[in-house]
Amino acid sequence: MKLKGILNSDIAKGLADLGHTDLIAIGDCGLPIDPEKKIDISLKLGEPKFIDVLEVLLEDFSVEYYYLAEEIKENNPDQEKNIEKLLEGVECEYISHEDFKKKLADVKFVIRTGETTPYSNIILQSKNIF
């Protein structure tokens, strides 16, 4: 049994299988997700929170770049600030929410949370760790 790190076996395996520049995503409970790519950890509306999942993921995953929907700036600025704090120094690209949903086709997997605040979605690009 694991002593530390992410306990969810699907997430742990997904992270272990990633290479440099691979993409993964974390989404709110309303984000449309390909069932073949979905790792659903939602428990109820609001749980677990998007930002809590991102924080735990970043303890076990190195990010070199990330994408957010442009709409987060106006519709969920508090969440945007929380993300920026966790990913300080990492470059971000803002794209339309429609383009964000299209870009999900390129991710290896999407973690679905119980988050209910708008545009609480992120695509993360894997960094080379050596």
N, CA, C and O atoms as CSV, one atom per row, in Angstrom:
chain,resi,resn,atom,element,x,y,z
A,1,MET,N,N,0.844,-1.178,0.000
A,1,MET,CA,C,0.000,0.000,0.000
A,1,MET,C,C,0.889,1.241,0.000
A,1,MET,O,O,1.926,1.276,0.663
A,2,LYS,N,N,0.466,2.264,-0.758
A,2,LYS,CA,C,1.248,3.496,-0.848
A,2,LYS,C,C,1.327,4.209,0.491
A,2,LYS,O,O,0.371,4.206,1.266
A,3,LEU,N,N,2.477,4.821,0.756
A,3,LEU,CA,C,2.663,5.573,1.988
A,3,LEU,C,C,2.387,7.060,1.808
A,3,LEU,O,O,2.000,7.737,2.760
A,4,LYS,N,N,2.584,7.575,0.591
A,4,LYS,CA,C,2.379,8.994,0.343
A,4,LYS,C,C,2.036,9.201,-1.132
A,4,LYS,O,O,2.107,8.282,-1.948
A,5,GLY,N,N,1.667,10.423,-1.436
A,5,GLY,CA,C,1.284,10.734,-2.805
A,5,GLY,C,C,-0.196,10.487,-3.026
A,5,GLY,O,O,-0.950,10.262,-2.079
A,6,ILE,N,N,-0.595,10.529,-4.266
A,6,ILE,CA,C,-1.998,10.368,-4.631
A,6,ILE,C,C,-2.419,8.916,-4.471
A,6,ILE,O,O,-1.769,8.013,-4.999
A,7,LEU,N,N,-3.506,8.691,-3.741
A,7,LEU,CA,C,-3.991,7.335,-3.488
A,7,LEU,C,C,-4.910,6.819,-4.587
A,7,LEU,O,O,-4.987,5.609,-4.803
A,8,ASN,N,N,-5.606,7.709,-5.283
A,8,ASN,CA,C,-6.500,7.272,-6.350
A,8,ASN,C,C,-5.670,6.553,-7.406
A,8,ASN,O,O,-4.795,7.151,-8.033
A,9,SER,N,N,-5.949,5.269,-7.600
A,9,SER,CA,C,-5.102,4.451,-8.479
A,9,SER,C,C,-5.152,4.900,-9.937
A,9,SER,O,O,-4.144,4.820,-10.638
A,10,ASP,N,N,-6.296,5.366,-10.400
A,10,ASP,CA,C,-6.396,5.825,-11.792
A,10,ASP,C,C,-5.553,7.078,-12.019
A,10,ASP,O,O,-4.872,7.196,-13.037
A,11,ILE,N,N,-5.602,8.007,-11.072
A,11,ILE,CA,C,-4.808,9.224,-11.197
A,11,ILE,C,C,-3.325,8.902,-11.064
A,11,ILE,O,O,-2.516,9.382,-11.858
A,12,ALA,N,N,-2.956,8.096,-10.072
A,12,ALA,CA,C,-1.546,7.741,-9.868
A,12,ALA,C,C,-0.964,7.051,-11.098
A,12,ALA,O,O,0.152,7.362,-11.514
A,13,LYS,N,N,-1.707,6.124,-11.676
A,13,LYS,CA,C,-1.235,5.441,-12.884
A,13,LYS,C,C,-1.160,6.411,-14.048
A,13,LYS,O,O,-0.190,6.395,-14.806
A,14,GLY,N,N,-2.175,7.260,-14.202
A,14,GLY,CA,C,-2.174,8.235,-15.286
A,14,GLY,C,C,-0.965,9.149,-15.224
A,14,GLY,O,O,-0.345,9.426,-16.251
A,15,LEU,N,N,-0.623,9.620,-14.034
A,15,LEU,CA,C,0.544,10.490,-13.872
A,15,LEU,C,C,1.838,9.738,-14.185
A,15,LEU,O,O,2.738,10.280,-14.826
A,16,ALA,N,N,1.924,8.486,-13.728
A,16,ALA,CA,C,3.126,7.686,-13.958
A,16,ALA,C,C,3.353,7.421,-15.437
A,16,ALA,O,O,4.493,7.228,-15.860
A,17,ASP,N,N,2.291,7.408,-16.230
A,17,ASP,CA,C,2.395,7.121,-17.663
A,17,ASP,C,C,2.729,8.348,-18.510
A,17,ASP,O,O,2.964,8.211,-19.710
A,18,LEU,N,N,2.756,9.546,-17.914
A,18,LEU,CA,C,2.963,10.769,-18.685
A,18,LEU,C,C,4.419,10.975,-19.081
A,18,LEU,O,O,5.343,10.552,-18.387
A,19,GLY,N,N,4.590,11.635,-20.214
A,19,GLY,CA,C,5.894,12.082,-20.659
A,19,GLY,C,C,5.901,13.597,-20.779
A,19,GLY,O,O,4.885,14.252,-20.545
A,20,HIS,N,N,7.046,14.144,-21.142
A,20,HIS,CA,C,7.203,15.578,-21.306
A,20,HIS,C,C,6.237,16.101,-22.366
A,20,HIS,O,O,6.124,15.528,-23.450
A,21,THR,N,N,5.561,17.161,-22.056
A,21,THR,CA,C,4.576,17.888,-22.889
A,21,THR,C,C,3.203,17.219,-22.958
A,21,THR,O,O,2.299,17.772,-23.584
A,22,ASP,N,N,3.015,16.065,-22.349
A,22,ASP,CA,C,1.678,15.472,-22.320
A,22,ASP,C,C,0.733,16.396,-21.554
A,22,ASP,O,O,1.153,17.127,-20.657
A,23,LEU,N,N,-0.539,16.351,-21.920
A,23,LEU,CA,C,-1.559,17.197,-21.318
A,23,LEU,C,C,-2.532,16.387,-20.479
A,23,LEU,O,O,-2.921,15.278,-20.846
A,24,ILE,N,N,-2.921,16.967,-19.336
A,24,ILE,CA,C,-4.014,16.421,-18.538
A,24,ILE,C,C,-4.921,17.585,-18.161
A,24,ILE,O,O,-4.544,18.744,-18.333
A,25,ALA,N,N,-6.109,17.289,-17.652
A,25,ALA,CA,C,-7.029,18.356,-17.267
A,25,ALA,C,C,-7.706,18.026,-15.948
A,25,ALA,O,O,-7.836,16.867,-15.554
A,26,ILE,N,N,-8.132,19.097,-15.279
A,26,ILE,CA,C,-9.006,18.994,-14.113
A,26,ILE,C,C,-10.220,19.832,-14.448
A,26,ILE,O,O,-10.086,20.968,-14.903
A,27,GLY,N,N,-11.409,19.282,-14.227
A,27,GLY,CA,C,-12.614,20.002,-14.606
A,27,GLY,C,C,-13.655,20.064,-13.516
A,27,GLY,O,O,-13.662,19.267,-12.578
A,28,ASP,N,N,-14.539,21.042,-13.668
A,28,ASP,CA,C,-15.689,21.131,-12.775
A,28,ASP,C,C,-16.702,20.061,-13.165
A,28,ASP,O,O,-16.508,19.352,-14.153
A,29,CYS,N,N,-17.766,19.943,-12.408
A,29,CYS,CA,C,-18.701,18.839,-12.649
A,29,CYS,C,C,-19.553,19.021,-13.903
A,29,CYS,O,O,-20.259,18.095,-14.300
A,30,GLY,N,N,-19.501,20.194,-14.532
A,30,GLY,CA,C,-20.272,20.420,-15.744
A,30,GLY,C,C,-19.485,20.306,-17.033
A,30,GLY,O,O,-20.072,20.370,-18.113
A,31,LEU,N,N,-18.173,20.139,-16.953
A,31,LEU,CA,C,-17.347,20.077,-18.152
A,31,LEU,C,C,-17.654,18.814,-18.949
A,31,LEU,O,O,-17.639,17.718,-18.389
A,32,PRO,N,N,-17.935,18.947,-20.256
A,32,PRO,CA,C,-18.167,17.742,-21.063
A,32,PRO,C,C,-16.859,16.971,-21.256
A,32,PRO,O,O,-15.864,17.517,-21.733
A,33,ILE,N,N,-16.882,15.695,-20.876
A,33,ILE,CA,C,-15.660,14.881,-20.886
A,33,ILE,C,C,-15.918,13.575,-21.626
A,33,ILE,O,O,-16.946,12.928,-21.426
A,34,ASP,N,N,-14.982,13.202,-22.473
A,34,ASP,CA,C,-15.018,11.908,-23.144
A,34,ASP,C,C,-14.992,10.823,-22.062
A,34,ASP,O,O,-14.069,10.798,-21.247
A,35,PRO,N,N,-15.977,9.935,-22.037
A,35,PRO,CA,C,-16.014,8.898,-20.989
A,35,PRO,C,C,-14.752,8.032,-20.943
A,35,PRO,O,O,-14.408,7.502,-19.887
A,36,GLU,N,N,-14.066,7.886,-22.069
A,36,GLU,CA,C,-12.839,7.081,-22.108
A,36,GLU,C,C,-11.678,7.769,-21.396
A,36,GLU,O,O,-10.706,7.115,-21.017
A,37,LYS,N,N,-11.776,9.091,-21.213
A,37,LYS,CA,C,-10.692,9.861,-20.595
A,37,LYS,C,C,-11.033,10.332,-19.180
A,37,LYS,O,O,-10.190,10.929,-18.510
A,38,LYS,N,N,-12.239,10.075,-18.728
A,38,LYS,CA,C,-12.718,10.637,-17.463
A,38,LYS,C,C,-12.284,9.807,-16.260
A,38,LYS,O,O,-12.474,8.592,-16.219
A,39,ILE,N,N,-11.695,10.497,-15.278
A,39,ILE,CA,C,-11.466,9.935,-13.947
A,39,ILE,C,C,-12.372,10.748,-13.026
A,39,ILE,O,O,-12.065,11.894,-12.696
A,40,ASP,N,N,-13.459,10.164,-12.625
A,40,ASP,CA,C,-14.499,10.877,-11.876
A,40,ASP,C,C,-14.278,10.698,-10.377
A,40,ASP,O,O,-14.389,9.596,-9.842
A,41,ILE,N,N,-13.962,11.810,-9.715
A,41,ILE,CA,C,-13.790,11.772,-8.260
A,41,ILE,C,C,-14.855,12.609,-7.565
A,41,ILE,O,O,-14.765,12.856,-6.362
A,42,SER,N,N,-15.867,13.049,-8.316
A,42,SER,CA,C,-16.929,13.862,-7.708
A,42,SER,C,C,-17.704,13.028,-6.688
A,42,SER,O,O,-17.969,11.845,-6.901
A,43,LEU,N,N,-18.060,13.675,-5.574
A,43,LEU,CA,C,-18.816,13.013,-4.514
A,43,LEU,C,C,-20.228,13.563,-4.409
A,43,LEU,O,O,-21.199,12.820,-4.264
A,44,LYS,N,N,-20.316,14.897,-4.486
A,44,LYS,CA,C,-21.583,15.602,-4.464
A,44,LYS,C,C,-21.309,16.995,-5.009
A,44,LYS,O,O,-20.150,17.358,-5.209
A,45,LEU,N,N,-22.344,17.778,-5.251
A,45,LEU,CA,C,-22.125,19.124,-5.748
A,45,LEU,C,C,-21.201,19.882,-4.802
A,45,LEU,O,O,-21.477,20.001,-3.608
A,46,GLY,N,N,-20.113,20.385,-5.347
A,46,GLY,CA,C,-19.150,21.152,-4.574
A,46,GLY,C,C,-17.998,20.354,-3.986
A,46,GLY,O,O,-17.039,20.945,-3.491
A,47,GLU,N,N,-18.064,19.048,-4.026
A,47,GLU,CA,C,-17.018,18.213,-3.405
A,47,GLU,C,C,-16.535,17.115,-4.344
A,47,GLU,O,O,-17.353,16.449,-4.977
A,48,PRO,N,N,-15.235,16.915,-4.446
A,48,PRO,CA,C,-14.200,17.782,-3.919
A,48,PRO,C,C,-14.089,19.062,-4.730
A,48,PRO,O,O,-14.517,19.121,-5.883
A,49,LYS,N,N,-13.519,20.066,-4.125
A,49,LYS,CA,C,-13.338,21.351,-4.790
A,49,LYS,C,C,-12.198,21.256,-5.808
A,49,LYS,O,O,-11.203,20.562,-5.602
A,50,PHE,N,N,-12.383,21.973,-6.898
A,50,PHE,CA,C,-11.376,22.034,-7.954
A,50,PHE,C,C,-10.005,22.400,-7.398
A,50,PHE,O,O,-9.019,21.717,-7.674
A,51,ILE,N,N,-9.939,23.472,-6.619
A,51,ILE,CA,C,-8.645,23.987,-6.167
A,51,ILE,C,C,-7.952,23.010,-5.228
A,51,ILE,O,O,-6.723,22.939,-5.216
A,52,ASP,N,N,-8.717,22.254,-4.439
A,52,ASP,CA,C,-8.122,21.243,-3.558
A,52,ASP,C,C,-7.492,20.117,-4.371
A,52,ASP,O,O,-6.414,19.623,-4.040
A,53,VAL,N,N,-8.180,19.722,-5.435
A,53,VAL,CA,C,-7.645,18.668,-6.303
A,53,VAL,C,C,-6.385,19.165,-7.002
A,53,VAL,O,O,-5.394,18.439,-7.076
A,54,LEU,N,N,-6.413,20.388,-7.513
A,54,LEU,CA,C,-5.224,20.950,-8.165
A,54,LEU,C,C,-4.047,20.998,-7.188
A,54,LEU,O,O,-2.927,20.638,-7.549
A,55,GLU,N,N,-4.294,21.435,-5.972
A,55,GLU,CA,C,-3.227,21.540,-4.979
A,55,GLU,C,C,-2.584,20.174,-4.703
A,55,GLU,O,O,-1.359,20.068,-4.665
A,56,VAL,N,N,-3.385,19.147,-4.513
A,56,VAL,CA,C,-2.849,17.809,-4.254
A,56,VAL,C,C,-2.123,17.279,-5.487
A,56,VAL,O,O,-1.055,16.678,-5.366
A,57,LEU,N,N,-2.684,17.494,-6.654
A,57,LEU,CA,C,-2.062,17.024,-7.893
A,57,LEU,C,C,-0.671,17.632,-8.061
A,57,LEU,O,O,0.263,16.945,-8.475
A,58,LEU,N,N,-0.533,18.913,-7.742
A,58,LEU,CA,C,0.752,19.597,-7.929
A,58,LEU,C,C,1.836,19.103,-6.975
A,58,LEU,O,O,3.015,19.384,-7.189
A,59,GLU,N,N,1.463,18.381,-5.938
A,59,GLU,CA,C,2.448,17.772,-5.052
A,59,GLU,C,C,3.129,16.576,-5.722
A,59,GLU,O,O,4.182,16.123,-5.275
A,60,ASP,N,N,2.518,16.069,-6.798
A,60,ASP,CA,C,2.985,14.840,-7.439
A,60,ASP,C,C,3.168,14.995,-8.948
A,60,ASP,O,O,3.358,14.004,-9.653
A,61,PHE,N,N,3.113,16.228,-9.446
A,61,PHE,CA,C,3.106,16.465,-10.893
A,61,PHE,C,C,3.769,17.801,-11.184
A,61,PHE,O,O,3.462,18.804,-10.539
A,62,SER,N,N,4.672,17.818,-12.149
A,62,SER,CA,C,5.401,19.035,-12.504
A,62,SER,C,C,4.813,19.645,-13.776
A,62,SER,O,O,4.666,18.963,-14.791
A,63,VAL,N,N,4.481,20.932,-13.712
A,63,VAL,CA,C,3.789,21.631,-14.801
A,63,VAL,C,C,4.706,22.680,-15.408
A,63,VAL,O,O,5.362,23.437,-14.692
A,64,GLU,N,N,4.745,22.718,-16.754
A,64,GLU,CA,C,5.529,23.761,-17.413
A,64,GLU,C,C,4.663,24.801,-18.108
A,64,GLU,O,O,5.172,25.840,-18.529
A,65,TYR,N,N,3.356,24.541,-18.237
A,65,TYR,CA,C,2.480,25.428,-18.997
A,65,TYR,C,C,1.049,25.031,-18.678
A,65,TYR,O,O,0.777,23.865,-18.391
A,66,TYR,N,N,0.131,25.992,-18.725
A,66,TYR,CA,C,-1.268,25.622,-18.515
A,66,TYR,C,C,-2.204,26.523,-19.304
A,66,TYR,O,O,-1.846,27.624,-19.723
A,67,TYR,N,N,-3.426,26.011,-19.490
A,67,TYR,CA,C,-4.470,26.702,-20.232
A,67,TYR,C,C,-5.678,26.924,-19.341
A,67,TYR,O,O,-6.079,26.045,-18.578
A,68,LEU,N,N,-6.248,28.115,-19.451
A,68,LEU,CA,C,-7.514,28.449,-18.796
A,68,LEU,C,C,-8.445,29.053,-19.831
A,68,LEU,O,O,-8.002,29.581,-20.851
A,69,ALA,N,N,-9.734,28.971,-19.557
A,69,ALA,CA,C,-10.715,29.647,-20.407
A,69,ALA,C,C,-10.658,31.146,-20.126
A,69,ALA,O,O,-10.614,31.569,-18.971
A,70,GLU,N,N,-10.660,31.924,-21.167
A,70,GLU,CA,C,-10.646,33.390,-21.066
A,70,GLU,C,C,-11.769,33.885,-20.152
A,70,GLU,O,O,-11.611,34.878,-19.442
A,71,GLU,N,N,-12.884,33.194,-20.177
A,71,GLU,CA,C,-14.070,33.606,-19.423
A,71,GLU,C,C,-13.878,33.569,-17.907
A,71,GLU,O,O,-14.649,34.191,-17.176
A,72,ILE,N,N,-12.861,32.849,-17.422
A,72,ILE,CA,C,-12.629,32.793,-15.976
A,72,ILE,C,C,-12.306,34.177,-15.418
A,72,ILE,O,O,-12.641,34.480,-14.272
A,73,LYS,N,N,-11.656,35.020,-16.226
A,73,LYS,CA,C,-11.249,36.353,-15.763
A,73,LYS,C,C,-12.446,37.162,-15.268
A,73,LYS,O,O,-12.371,37.813,-14.227
A,74,GLU,N,N,-13.539,37.121,-16.007
A,74,GLU,CA,C,-14.724,37.904,-15.656
A,74,GLU,C,C,-15.699,37.145,-14.768
A,74,GLU,O,O,-16.351,37.738,-13.908
A,75,ASN,N,N,-15.802,35.844,-14.970
A,75,ASN,CA,C,-16.839,35.059,-14.305
A,75,ASN,C,C,-16.400,34.326,-13.038
A,75,ASN,O,O,-17.246,33.853,-12.278
A,76,ASN,N,N,-15.088,34.226,-12.799
A,76,ASN,CA,C,-14.609,33.532,-11.607
A,76,ASN,C,C,-13.195,34.013,-11.248
A,76,ASN,O,O,-12.267,33.207,-11.172
A,77,PRO,N,N,-13.032,35.329,-11.026
A,77,PRO,CA,C,-11.691,35.864,-10.768
A,77,PRO,C,C,-11.045,35.324,-9.488
A,77,PRO,O,O,-9.819,35.241,-9.416
A,78,ASP,N,N,-11.827,34.962,-8.492
A,78,ASP,CA,C,-11.249,34.395,-7.267
A,78,ASP,C,C,-10.575,33.060,-7.559
A,78,ASP,O,O,-9.484,32.784,-7.059
A,79,GLN,N,N,-11.233,32.232,-8.374
A,79,GLN,CA,C,-10.632,30.943,-8.730
A,79,GLN,C,C,-9.364,31.167,-9.554
A,79,GLN,O,O,-8.366,30.469,-9.371
A,80,GLU,N,N,-9.410,32.138,-10.457
A,80,GLU,CA,C,-8.224,32.455,-11.259
A,80,GLU,C,C,-7.055,32.831,-10.353
A,80,GLU,O,O,-5.931,32.386,-10.584
A,81,LYS,N,N,-7.300,33.636,-9.335
A,81,LYS,CA,C,-6.246,34.041,-8.400
A,81,LYS,C,C,-5.705,32.843,-7.618
A,81,LYS,O,O,-4.499,32.730,-7.397
A,82,ASN,N,N,-6.608,31.951,-7.204
A,82,ASN,CA,C,-6.173,30.742,-6.495
A,82,ASN,C,C,-5.259,29.887,-7.377
A,82,ASN,O,O,-4.250,29.359,-6.910
A,83,ILE,N,N,-5.619,29.759,-8.643
A,83,ILE,CA,C,-4.810,28.983,-9.588
A,83,ILE,C,C,-3.447,29.638,-9.763
A,83,ILE,O,O,-2.417,28.964,-9.724
A,84,GLU,N,N,-3.444,30.953,-9.956
A,84,GLU,CA,C,-2.186,31.683,-10.151
A,84,GLU,C,C,-1.253,31.520,-8.951
A,84,GLU,O,O,-0.039,31.418,-9.128
A,85,LYS,N,N,-1.797,31.493,-7.740
A,85,LYS,CA,C,-0.962,31.301,-6.542
A,85,LYS,C,C,-0.297,29.929,-6.562
A,85,LYS,O,O,0.888,29.803,-6.254
A,86,LEU,N,N,-1.061,28.906,-6.924
A,86,LEU,CA,C,-0.504,27.545,-6.937
A,86,LEU,C,C,0.491,27.337,-8.074
A,86,LEU,O,O,1.414,26.531,-7.957
A,87,LEU,N,N,0.302,28.065,-9.171
A,87,LEU,CA,C,1.158,27.883,-10.343
A,87,LEU,C,C,2.020,29.118,-10.617
A,87,LEU,O,O,2.302,29.453,-11.767
A,88,GLU,N,N,2.420,29.771,-9.557
A,88,GLU,CA,C,3.244,30.969,-9.680
A,88,GLU,C,C,4.505,30.666,-10.492
A,88,GLU,O,O,5.200,29.683,-10.236
A,89,GLY,N,N,4.786,31.521,-11.469
A,89,GLY,CA,C,5.965,31.356,-12.309
A,89,GLY,C,C,5.761,30.456,-13.510
A,89,GLY,O,O,6.665,30.322,-14.335
A,90,VAL,N,N,4.589,29.832,-13.633
A,90,VAL,CA,C,4.290,28.964,-14.771
A,90,VAL,C,C,3.470,29.768,-15.774
A,90,VAL,O,O,2.517,30.451,-15.400
A,91,GLU,N,N,3.842,29.683,-17.039
A,91,GLU,CA,C,3.164,30.447,-18.079
A,91,GLU,C,C,1.757,29.901,-18.340
A,91,GLU,O,O,1.533,28.691,-18.368
A,92,CYS,N,N,0.815,30.835,-18.531
A,92,CYS,CA,C,-0.582,30.486,-18.786
A,92,CYS,C,C,-1.009,31.049,-20.126
A,92,CYS,O,O,-0.614,32.150,-20.509
A,93,GLU,N,N,-1.817,30.283,-20.831
A,93,GLU,CA,C,-2.443,30.759,-22.062
A,93,GLU,C,C,-3.955,30.741,-21.859
A,93,GLU,O,O,-4.529,29.727,-21.463
A,94,TYR,N,N,-4.584,31.871,-22.136
A,94,TYR,CA,C,-6.038,31.977,-22.060
A,94,TYR,C,C,-6.619,31.740,-23.449
A,94,TYR,O,O,-6.191,32.346,-24.431
A,95,ILE,N,N,-7.599,30.848,-23.508
A,95,ILE,CA,C,-8.287,30.549,-24.763
A,95,ILE,C,C,-9.791,30.586,-24.490
A,95,ILE,O,O,-10.217,30.508,-23.337
A,96,SER,N,N,-10.580,30.703,-25.533
A,96,SER,CA,C,-12.033,30.719,-25.328
A,96,SER,C,C,-12.476,29.385,-24.731
A,96,SER,O,O,-11.807,28.364,-24.892
A,97,HIS,N,N,-13.611,29.411,-24.042
A,97,HIS,CA,C,-14.120,28.175,-23.449
A,97,HIS,C,C,-14.423,27.140,-24.537
A,97,HIS,O,O,-14.225,25.942,-24.330
A,98,GLU,N,N,-14.895,27.597,-25.675
A,98,GLU,CA,C,-15.155,26.666,-26.791
A,98,GLU,C,C,-13.860,26.010,-27.258
A,98,GLU,O,O,-13.837,24.804,-27.502
A,99,ASP,N,N,-12.772,26.789,-27.389
A,99,ASP,CA,C,-11.481,26.219,-27.776
A,99,ASP,C,C,-10.922,25.316,-26.676
A,99,ASP,O,O,-10.265,24.314,-26.958
A,100,PHE,N,N,-11.190,25.679,-25.425
A,100,PHE,CA,C,-10.772,24.844,-24.298
A,100,PHE,C,C,-11.403,23.456,-24.427
A,100,PHE,O,O,-10.721,22.440,-24.294
A,101,LYS,N,N,-12.704,23.424,-24.686
A,101,LYS,CA,C,-13.398,22.134,-24.810
A,101,LYS,C,C,-12.845,21.331,-25.984
A,101,LYS,O,O,-12.737,20.108,-25.895
A,102,LYS,N,N,-12.494,21.997,-27.076
A,102,LYS,CA,C,-11.895,21.298,-28.224
A,102,LYS,C,C,-10.521,20.737,-27.857
A,102,LYS,O,O,-10.160,19.641,-28.285
A,103,LYS,N,N,-9.760,21.488,-27.065
A,103,LYS,CA,C,-8.408,21.067,-26.680
A,103,LYS,C,C,-8.433,19.830,-25.780
A,103,LYS,O,O,-7.427,19.129,-25.664
A,104,LEU,N,N,-9.558,19.563,-25.151
A,104,LEU,CA,C,-9.671,18.355,-24.331
A,104,LEU,C,C,-9.428,17.083,-25.139
A,104,LEU,O,O,-9.096,16.041,-24.573
A,105,ALA,N,N,-9.591,17.163,-26.447
A,105,ALA,CA,C,-9.314,16.002,-27.304
A,105,ALA,C,C,-7.845,15.598,-27.223
A,105,ALA,O,O,-7.507,14.447,-27.499
A,106,ASP,N,N,-6.961,16.536,-26.848
A,106,ASP,CA,C,-5.522,16.281,-26.799
A,106,ASP,C,C,-5.025,15.784,-25.444
A,106,ASP,O,O,-3.859,15.406,-25.327
A,107,VAL,N,N,-5.879,15.775,-24.416
A,107,VAL,CA,C,-5.415,15.384,-23.084
A,107,VAL,C,C,-5.427,13.867,-22.925
A,107,VAL,O,O,-6.193,13.160,-23.581
A,108,LYS,N,N,-4.559,13.388,-22.038
A,108,LYS,CA,C,-4.490,11.950,-21.741
A,108,LYS,C,C,-5.649,11.529,-20.836
A,108,LYS,O,O,-6.215,10.449,-21.007
A,109,PHE,N,N,-6.002,12.395,-19.864
A,109,PHE,CA,C,-7.146,12.130,-19.000
A,109,PHE,C,C,-7.643,13.431,-18.392
A,109,PHE,O,O,-6.938,14.439,-18.367
A,110,VAL,N,N,-8.889,13.379,-17.898
A,110,VAL,CA,C,-9.517,14.526,-17.237
A,110,VAL,C,C,-10.026,14.067,-15.877
A,110,VAL,O,O,-10.752,13.077,-15.774
A,111,ILE,N,N,-9.639,14.793,-14.844
A,111,ILE,CA,C,-10.145,14.515,-13.502
A,111,ILE,C,C,-11.391,15.365,-13.310
A,111,ILE,O,O,-11.322,16.593,-13.358
A,112,ARG,N,N,-12.534,14.715,-13.093
A,112,ARG,CA,C,-13.791,15.423,-12.871
A,112,ARG,C,C,-14.006,15.599,-11.377
A,112,ARG,O,O,-14.058,14.627,-10.624
A,113,THR,N,N,-14.132,16.861,-10.957
A,113,THR,CA,C,-14.366,17.178,-9.553
A,113,THR,C,C,-15.848,17.457,-9.337
A,113,THR,O,O,-16.649,17.346,-10.266
A,114,GLY,N,N,-16.204,17.812,-8.131
A,114,GLY,CA,C,-17.572,18.211,-7.821
A,114,GLY,C,C,-17.772,19.721,-7.879
A,114,GLY,O,O,-18.838,20.223,-7.520
A,115,GLU,N,N,-16.752,20.443,-8.330
A,115,GLU,CA,C,-16.775,21.909,-8.366
A,115,GLU,C,C,-17.989,22.439,-9.128
A,115,GLU,O,O,-18.370,21.903,-10.169
A,116,THR,N,N,-18.589,23.507,-8.585
A,116,THR,CA,C,-19.778,24.094,-9.211
A,116,THR,C,C,-19.597,25.559,-9.584
A,116,THR,O,O,-20.550,26.188,-10.046
A,117,THR,N,N,-18.398,26.127,-9.397
A,117,THR,CA,C,-18.205,27.513,-9.807
A,117,THR,C,C,-17.798,27.553,-11.279
A,117,THR,O,O,-17.130,26.639,-11.762
A,118,PRO,N,N,-18.200,28.616,-12.000
A,118,PRO,CA,C,-17.994,28.646,-13.453
A,118,PRO,C,C,-16.523,28.680,-13.870
A,118,PRO,O,O,-15.687,29.328,-13.240
A,119,TYR,N,N,-16.244,27.963,-14.946
A,119,TYR,CA,C,-14.936,27.949,-15.599
A,119,TYR,C,C,-13.811,27.471,-14.685
A,119,TYR,O,O,-12.666,27.898,-14.833
A,120,SER,N,N,-14.127,26.603,-13.759
A,120,SER,CA,C,-13.118,25.993,-12.892
A,120,SER,C,C,-12.564,24.760,-13.589
A,120,SER,O,O,-12.808,23.622,-13.190
A,121,ASN,N,N,-11.809,25.033,-14.648
A,121,ASN,CA,C,-11.234,23.994,-15.492
A,121,ASN,C,C,-9.823,24.418,-15.866
A,121,ASN,O,O,-9.543,25.604,-16.040
A,122,ILE,N,N,-8.948,23.442,-15.986
A,122,ILE,CA,C,-7.551,23.747,-16.352
A,122,ILE,C,C,-6.987,22.585,-17.154
A,122,ILE,O,O,-7.298,21.421,-16.901
A,123,ILE,N,N,-6.153,22.927,-18.121
A,123,ILE,CA,C,-5.354,21.931,-18.846
A,123,ILE,C,C,-3.907,22.198,-18.477
A,123,ILE,O,O,-3.425,23.326,-18.582
A,124,LEU,N,N,-3.220,21.151,-18.045
A,124,LEU,CA,C,-1.835,21.246,-17.561
A,124,LEU,C,C,-0.906,20.482,-18.499
A,124,LEU,O,O,-1.206,19.367,-18.925
A,125,GLN,N,N,0.226,21.105,-18.810
A,125,GLN,CA,C,1.232,20.459,-19.657
A,125,GLN,C,C,2.377,19.964,-18.783
A,125,GLN,O,O,2.933,20.715,-17.982
A,126,SER,N,N,2.719,18.696,-18.948
A,126,SER,CA,C,3.743,18.043,-18.156
A,126,SER,C,C,5.140,18.594,-18.458
A,126,SER,O,O,5.522,18.786,-19.613
A,127,LYS,N,N,5.878,18.840,-17.386
A,127,LYS,CA,C,7.245,19.349,-17.490
A,127,LYS,C,C,8.233,18.199,-17.427
A,127,LYS,O,O,7.979,17.192,-16.766
A,128,ASN,N,N,9.341,18.342,-18.100
A,128,ASN,CA,C,10.427,17.373,-17.994
A,128,ASN,C,C,11.063,17.539,-16.607
A,128,ASN,O,O,11.425,18.654,-16.232
A,129,ILE,N,N,11.203,16.464,-15.850
A,129,ILE,CA,C,11.676,16.579,-14.468
A,129,ILE,C,C,13.192,16.426,-14.317
A,129,ILE,O,O,13.712,16.450,-13.201
A,130,PHE,N,N,13.900,16.268,-15.443
A,130,PHE,CA,C,15.365,16.201,-15.324
A,130,PHE,C,C,16.032,17.122,-16.312
A,130,PHE,O,O,17.260,17.196,-16.355
